[in-house]
Amino acid sequence: MPDHVHMLVSIPSRLSVSSFMGYLKGKSALMMFDKHANLKYKFGNRHFWAEGYYVSPVGLNEATIKKYSQD
């Protein structure tokens, strides 16, 4: 079972990367706990995601990265 997520996103310039990631991780964790109640017992402290994240600009490699993340 995979233990990480690859995403290709476009973040609006008005948002910082850290605020976008905080929102994304927070909202997705709440959605997972709401949809799968059994996860609340496994992650009782509600720390669904690990701390931190990796971000890299895409530039000209967007098609390559998109293909990699879909496979």
Helices and strands as residue ranges (DSSP letters): H 17-35, H 39-42, G 59-61, H 62-70
